[in-house]
Amino acid sequence: MKKTYKIEVDCASCATKMEDAAKKTEGVKDATINFVMQKMSVEFEDGVDVNAVMKQVLKNCKKVESDCEIEI
């Protein structure tokens, strides 16, 4: 399953760091961030709780960019 989320991130470098953090989250197969469009696309592994995984993605992203926002 793949979903797209609206995000708020201040710089392209931060977006790259957030993308890496999202990719390392358990339950995420792949993640990409389009900094210009302020969108994050996340592909989930089969059978995961999407909301729980996205809460962890947000937590991991805030570790690298504390003021980032993801509309879950």
N, C-alpha and C positions, 0 to 999 in steps of 0.2 A: 504494500500500500504506500502511496506517495501523497503527501499533503503539502500545501504551501501556506506560509504564515507571514503576516506583516511584522516587520521588525523595526527597531529604532537603534541605529548605530551611527557613531559620529565620524568614523574615518575608515578608509579601505583597509588599512593595516589591521584595525580592530576587527573588521568583518572577517578577515582571513583567520585571525586567531579564534574567533567565535566558531567559524566553520570547522576548524580543526578540533575544537572542544566538542562540538556536536557529533562529529564523526567518531569520536572515541567513546561516546555514550553507549552503554549496553542497550541493545534493542534497535539501534540505528544502523541501517545497512549503508546509507550514503546521505550526505547533506551538502547543499550548496547555498551560498548567499550571493545575491545580486545586490551589491552596495548601492548602485544608482537607483534601482527600483525599490530598495528597502524591503526585499522579500527573501525569505528562507524557504527552500524546498527540502523536505526531509523524506527519505524513503525508509520505511520501517521493516524490520524482520517480521516474518510471518508469526501470527499468534500473540503478538505483544499488546499490552494495554497502551494505546497511543497516548492517552492523556498523562499516564504515569511517566512514560518515556519523555514526553515533552516537558514535564515539570523538572525532570532530571537534566534535560538539555539546557533549560533556562538556568538552572543552578550552576551547571558547568560553565556556561557562557558568562555568567556573572562573576565567576572566579577570574576570568581573563579580562573582562570589561564590565566593571561594576555598575555602570549606568545604562547598560543595554536593556532593551525591552523586546519581548516577543509576545504578540497577541495570540494566546492559546485559546 
